[in-house]
Amino acid sequence: MLDGSGSMQHYIGDGNRPLADNVNVSVRDFLGFFKNSSIKNNFSIAVVTFDDNATIHTPITPLEDIDDYADYNPVNNGHGGRTFIGGALQKAEELAKEFLSSPEALQNSIDHKVSIIVLSDGLCLKSG
């Protein structure tokens, strides 16, 4: 889950670039690291970007098919509003349930698990 709220456009941190650019670099590094793993075939990835609304940036995709050079800057995905982590968690839960109930997950002898990673600079600013 990548925070694309307006505050992610602030310039702080290494390289004097917006936080959203730092998120982009972090996601690319994360994906590149796992793509070099000897067990890379055991991973699937989905990416949700959010502000007031959550959007699926990348649907559930086997790691080997993920474009680790794609634009993972969440602000570039049409965001810039307020931070609504709760809405993004709901979207992530939908993807998690879809993944865990897929025929592959149900028929495979390997346990399937979901981890949700949140890259955000703040608190949820919306209720409901």
Salt bridges, closest charged atoms under 4 A:
ASP51 OD1 - HIS79 ND1 2.99
ASP68 OD1 - LYS35 NZ 3.26
GLU93 OE2 - LYS97 NZ 3.55
